[in-house]
Amino acid sequence: QVQVVESGGGLVQPGGSLRLSCATSGRTSSIYAMGWYRQAPGMQRELVAGITSGGSTNYADSVKGRFTISRDNAKNTVYLQMNSLKPEDTAIYYCNVRIVRIGIDYAYWGQGTQVTVSS
């Protein structure tokens, strides 16, 4: 199994920046992809950005050019750098970790970290 802990959320003004961190432990050698999701009030959880073990990335259209996902393999940590933040980015952000074990896909989630963009 994999343990997932997010951090780095907070209150920021429009146009500001935050960096979220997702630290993992456990069977980290089995991880093939990690990603950030968010859930705004009254909305469903949506994918924000993802990165594979090979380094391929993908982003939601709403954050392209503003957010960057990256990873530090030595620390088993993935980051989400968020720039030019907008009020619409306000949400709880969750880290997702995916592994494959004997042909079965497993997903692990952190507890979430709140991001609030407001003046």
ZIHUTA-V181708 format. One record per backbone hydrogen bond with DSSP energy under -1.0 kcal/mol. CO is the residue of the C=O (numbers start at 1). NH is the residue of the N-H. E is the energy in kcal/mol with one decimal. If there is no record, write none. Layout:
BEGIN
co = {CO CO}
nh = {NH NH}
e = {E E}
END
This chain:
BEGIN
co = {1 3 5 7 10 12 13 16 18 20 21 22 23 25 26 27 28 32 33 34 35 36 36 37 38 39 40 46 48 49 50 51 52 56 58 60 63 63 66 68 70 72 76 77 78 79 80 81 82 85 86 87 91 92 93 94 95 96 97 98 98 99 101 104 106 108 113 115 116}
nh = {27 25 23 21 116 118 16 85 82 80 7 78 5 3 28 30 31 53 98 51 96 48 49 94 46 92 43 38 60 36 58 34 55 52 50 63 66 67 83 81 79 77 24 72 22 70 20 68 18 15 89 90 115 39 113 37 110 35 108 32 33 106 104 101 99 97 93 91 12}
e = {-2.6 -1.6 -2.6 -2.7 -2.6 -2.0 -2.3 -2.2 -3.3 -2.1 -1.9 -2.1 -2.1 -2.8 -2.0 -1.4 -1.4 -2.3 -2.6 -3.0 -3.1 -3.1 -1.6 -2.9 -2.6 -2.1 -2.3 -2.3 -2.6 -3.1 -1.8 -2.8 -1.6 -2.1 -2.3 -1.7 -2.2 -2.3 -1.9 -2.9 -2.9 -1.8 -1.9 -3.1 -2.2 -1.8 -2.5 -2.2 -2.1 -3.2 -2.1 -1.7 -2.7 -2.1 -2.0 -2.9 -1.7 -2.4 -2.7 -2.3 -1.2 -2.9 -2.0 -2.4 -2.1 -2.5 -2.9 -1.9 -2.6}
END
